Every structure is written in C-alpha cells, then in structure tokens.
C-alpha cells in the first residue's frame, strides 16, 4: 500500500509550488528549466534504475527451474534501448508517437493501479484517460514552449497546427474530462468515494499546476513527485516482501551505479550531438533519452503491477 502521509506531502508541496507560480516571481520563471532538470536527474531518471533487480525477483523461480542467468534480461533490455534509439534517428515521428503512447499507459497505470476497479475494460479506459490528462494537458496548455521541442524531436516543423489559444482550451477540456470521469466512476461504484475524492483533489492540483506553472515545472513536478516517488515506493514495498528488513537506503545503494551509468550515457549523447546545439535541441535530446529508457522500464513495471494485483487477489480470496 502507498503511504497516505507521503501523498499528503506531495499534495502540499505541489500546492506550495502552484502558489509560487501564481505569484509570478521572476525567479520561478527564470529558473524553471534548471529546477526541472535537477528534479528529473535527481529523482526521475533514477527511479527506473532498479529494473534488473525487479526482473530477478519476479522471475527468480523460473530462472532456477531453467538454470538460466540474467544474460537474456540484459541483452533484451539494452537491445530495446538501442533499437528505440535507432528509431528516433531514422523514424522520429513514429518514435514520438510511440513515446506518447508508452507514457500515457505508464503514467495512467501508475496513477490508478492501487484502486480496485473491478472491470478490466473500465480499468484500461481509466488508465488511458488518466494518462492522457497528466501527459497532454501541460503540453496543450503551453504549446508556445512545447512546439519547438516537439519539432526538434519529430524533425517536423508542421506537426502541430492548432493555435496557442486552442491548445489552452483543449487543456481545460482535458481537465474537465478527467474530473467528470472520476465522478462517473464514483457514481457507478467502480471507485469508492474516499479514493475518488482524493483523485478529484489531485486533478484540481495538477490542473492548476499545469495551467499556471511554466511547462517545465509542471512536467517535472508530476514526473518526479507524482510518478517517480510513488513508483519507488511500490518497488520498495515489493522488495520488502522478499526481504523484511529492506528499506530506502538499500534501494538508493542498489540504483546508484546504474543511475550514474545512465547519466554518463546522457552526457555522452549530449557531447556526441555537438557543442553548438540549441537549448531546444538539448531539451529534445533529454526527452528522447528519457523515452528510450522508459520503454523497457514500462514493461518491467507492468509485470510488477500485474504480480502485485495477483498477490492482492489471492489475499482477498
């Protein structure tokens, strides 16, 4: 189970950041990108650095039965990263579309997996609507900032043809859709009222953050505080089942070498891209890097959440 206290802390921090953005203080505007990069590097990227241990814990018995090591995991994991990186180079529009689909599913699943929605169809719909809300709302709310990055990622300057004003309207409607859908889930008893009310508060907080904060602050706060930290908590809770004395310190110790390798890979990619890339091209490269490591990470987390769901069902039966 996720900690309600931790969720309350995340809500409070988000509210404080939102109020800071509403003040229009020059520091918030000028330093938004730097703050976002620090959060992404310190929390966002590291939260997927433990995938190898998740694999060995999830498939420990099968590996023993077949007398196999983890070589297949590493080759497959790295192979997916290399393949996706090549796709970004040769077919960027397809790669961008795939990144959006992956992120929508991954974010939506992480948001709602703890809630016992009985219908599988409704759960999938809920994951998609939630994922679309958290990912696409800030993009549409700040098209003036997002379009140059999307153009660099897709290598297509004409991919988005709607106006900034239309984008802001779409972002509002996405918030209304998410809010209304949660109420429908509550009224149809697919989501209990207590959980539903918490999610309604979350939607209001995120909507305010996405709409009034700079794009980079909105994305980084969600990606790190609302997604990465709960994901880390889920992973630690899973490892505690295997090791009763497992704690955050163990997790940090385990992810540190792989986090350093990932960051060195990012630095190398920036170096190889040339010394004269623009800021937007550098940001686009950062997002492409996040994309290539998100694909295999999403697969591992999907397997983890399925396993947690099976364990919960067996306990309830």
Buried (B, 14 or more C-beta within 10 A) or exposed (E): EEEEEEBEEBBEEBBEBBEBBEEEEEEBEEBBBEBBBBBBBEBBBBBBBBBBBBBBBBBEEEBEEEEEEBEEBEEEBEEBBEEBBEBBEEBBEEBBEBBBEBBBBBBBBBBBBBBBBEEEEBBBBBBBBBBBBBBBBBBBBBBEBBBBBBBBBBBEEEBBEEEBEEBBBBBBEBBEBBBEBBEEBBEEEBBEEEBBEBBBEBBEBBBBBBBBBBBBBBBBBBBBBBBBBBBBBBBBBBBEEEEEEBEEEBBBEBBEEBBEEBBEBBEEBBEEEEEEBEEBBBBBBBBBBBBBBBBBBBBBBBBBBEBBBEEEEEEEE
